Amino acid sequence: MGLGVDDAVWDHSTFSKNRDRLLEADVAAKFLQAVLRHPKVARFLSDEHFSVDGTLVEAWASLKSFRAKDGSDEPPAPGRNGERDFHGEQRTNDTHASTTDPEAKLYKKAEARRPSSPTWGTR
């Protein structure tokens, strides 16, 4: 931005006004199109496949929020991110539910592979 550490900064409303101007003038879409056409970016684009960064998926539930439906497990320690050792427990959507997001489900990417497995390290 060209501002020094001690320089005065603009008012927060400047961002809102400029954001609205950019959206109304379709500048953001034109800028994105120009970026996508750039040779250094275009080589990473494909019409055949796409990737999704799962870290950007919005979620209201963490593994620590899943509790046994019958109430048989111990709650996490108090605090914002209380400790809870759930490793080694068998958890399924039939036996556990999130206390923070009733629609959340437990998923896993794939079956675990052990080094002794004949498919270890293959695709």
C-alpha positions in Angstrom: 0.0 0.0 0.0 3.0 2.3 0.3 2.3 3.2 3.9 5.0 3.6 6.5 4.7 2.1 10.0 3.8 5.5 11.4 1.7 6.8 8.6 -2.0 7.5 9.2 -4.3 5.0 7.6 -7.7 5.6 5.9 -11.0 5.2 7.6 -12.6 1.7 7.6 -15.5 2.9 5.5 -13.1 3.4 2.6 -12.9 -0.4 2.2 -16.6 -0.8 2.1 -17.1 2.0 -0.4 -14.4 0.7 -2.7 -15.6 -2.9 -2.4 -19.1 -1.7 -3.5 -17.6 0.2 -6.4 -15.5 -2.8 -7.5 -18.6 -5.1 -7.5 -20.9 -2.6 -9.3 -18.3 -1.9 -12.0 -17.6 -5.6 -12.5 -13.9 -4.9 -11.9 -13.4 -8.0 -9.8 -14.7 -10.3 -12.5 -12.5 -8.6 -15.1 -9.5 -8.8 -12.9 -10.1 -12.5 -12.2 -10.4 -13.2 -16.0 -7.2 -11.4 -16.6 -5.4 -13.4 -13.9 -6.8 -16.7 -15.3 -5.5 -15.8 -18.8 -2.0 -15.0 -17.6 0.5 -17.6 -19.0 1.9 -18.5 -15.5 -1.6 -19.2 -14.2 -3.2 -20.8 -17.3 -0.8 -23.8 -17.2 -2.4 -24.8 -13.9 -5.9 -24.8 -15.2 -7.8 -27.8 -16.6 -11.2 -28.5 -18.1 -10.8 -32.2 -17.2 -10.5 -32.1 -13.4 -10.5 -29.9 -10.4 -9.2 -30.0 -6.8 -10.9 -28.8 -3.6 -9.0 -27.7 -0.5 -11.0 -29.3 2.3 -9.7 -26.9 4.8 -12.0 -24.3 3.4 -15.2 -26.3 4.0 -17.2 -24.6 6.6 -17.9 -26.8 9.6 -19.4 -26.2 13.0 -18.3 -29.5 14.5 -14.9 -30.9 15.5 -14.2 -34.4 16.5 -14.2 -33.3 20.1 -17.9 -32.3 19.7 -19.0 -35.9 18.9 -20.3 -37.7 22.0 -21.9 -41.1 22.5 -25.6 -40.9 21.9 -26.2 -43.0 25.0 -24.1 -40.6 27.1 -21.6 -43.3 28.1 -18.4 -41.3 27.3 -16.6 -38.7 29.2 -17.0 -35.0 28.2 -14.0 -33.0 27.1 -12.1 -31.0 29.8 -13.5 -27.5 30.4 -12.4 -24.6 28.3 -12.7 -23.5 24.7 -10.7 -26.4 23.3 -10.8 -28.9 26.2 -8.7 -32.0 26.0 -10.4 -35.3 25.2 -8.6 -38.5 24.4 -10.9 -40.3 21.9 -8.1 -42.3 20.1 -8.8 -46.0 19.9 -12.6 -45.5 20.3 -14.9 -46.9 17.7 -17.1 -44.0 16.5 -19.8 -44.2 13.9 -22.7 -42.1 13.0 -25.0 -44.7 14.5 -23.3 -44.4 18.0 -22.1 -40.8 18.1 -23.5 -37.4 17.3 -22.1 -33.8 17.4 -23.2 -31.7 20.3 -22.6 -28.5 18.3 -24.0 -29.4 14.8 -26.7 -32.1 14.7 -26.3 -32.4 10.9 -22.5 -33.1 11.1 -21.4 -36.6 10.2 -18.3 -38.6 10.8 -16.3 -39.5 7.6 -13.0 -40.9 6.7 -11.1 -40.6 3.4 -10.1 -44.2 3.0 -9.3 -47.4 4.8 -6.0 -47.3 6.7 -3.2 -49.1 5.1 -0.5 -50.9 7.1 3.1 -51.3 5.8 2.5 -55.1 5.7 -0.3 -54.6 3.3 0.5 -55.6 -0.3 -1.0 -52.3 -1.6 1.1 -50.1 0.7 2.6 -47.3 -1.2 0.7 -47.9 -4.5 -2.0 -45.9 -6.1 
